[in-house]
């Protein structure tokens, strides 16, 4: 049985957003329930931390090799499986 992270649902939603051409940080944040999931995961004592939760998850997915950022297009894209 796979040990699930508290971020699995958010990560899956982010990948779905990028698949659906919601590929900038702002568009991803507005996609379905991503904003509310970020708010749920954010530290309640921090101000304005929901966007930081999204940014940390984008960077974690990038480091895991699932997405990459295309600077020339200013967009997040899925990494194609080889």
C-alpha positions in Angstrom: 0.0 0.0 0.0 1.4 3.4 -1.0 2.0 5.9 1.8 0.0 8.9 0.7 1.1 12.4 1.3 -1.2 15.2 2.5 -0.2 16.9 -0.8 -1.3 14.1 -3.2 -4.7 15.6 -3.9 -3.3 19.0 -4.5 -0.5 17.6 -6.7 -3.0 15.7 -8.8 -5.2 18.8 -9.2 -2.2 20.9 -10.3 -1.2 18.3 -12.9 -4.9 18.2 -14.1 -4.8 22.0 -14.4 -1.7 22.0 -16.5 -3.1 19.3 -18.7 -6.2 21.5 -19.2 -4.0 24.4 -20.4 -4.2 26.2 -17.0 -0.5 26.6 -17.1 0.5 29.9 -15.3 0.6 30.1 -11.6 -2.4 32.5 -11.6 -4.5 30.2 -13.8 -3.5 27.1 -11.8 -4.5 28.8 -8.6 -8.0 29.6 -10.0 -8.5 26.1 -11.3 -11.4 24.3 -9.6 -10.6 23.8 -5.9 -6.8 24.4 -5.9 -7.2 27.8 -4.0 -9.3 26.2 -1.3 -7.0 23.2 -1.0 -4.0 25.6 -0.7 -5.9 27.5 2.0 -6.6 24.3 3.8 -2.9 23.3 3.8 -1.6 26.8 4.6 -0.4 27.6 8.1 -3.3 29.5 9.7 -0.8 31.9 11.4 0.8 33.0 8.2 -0.6 35.9 6.1 -0.9 35.4 2.4 0.6 31.9 2.5 -1.9 30.2 0.1 0.1 31.3 -3.0 3.3 30.1 -1.3 1.7 26.6 -0.8 1.0 26.5 -4.5 4.5 27.7 -5.4 6.1 25.1 -3.1 4.0 22.3 -4.7 4.9 23.5 -8.2 8.6 23.4 -7.3 8.2 19.9 -5.7 6.6 18.6 -8.9 9.4 20.2 -10.9 12.1 18.6 -8.8 10.2 15.2 -9.1 10.5 15.6 -12.9 6.7 15.7 -13.5 6.6 19.3 -14.7 8.9 22.0 -16.0 8.8 25.7 -16.5 9.3 27.1 -20.0 10.8 30.5 -19.6 10.3 31.5 -23.2 6.5 30.9 -22.9 6.2 31.7 -19.2 4.2 28.5 -18.7 4.3 25.3 -16.7 4.2 22.2 -18.9 4.1 18.4 -18.2 7.3 16.5 -18.8 6.8 13.9 -21.5 7.5 10.4 -20.5 10.5 8.9 -22.3 
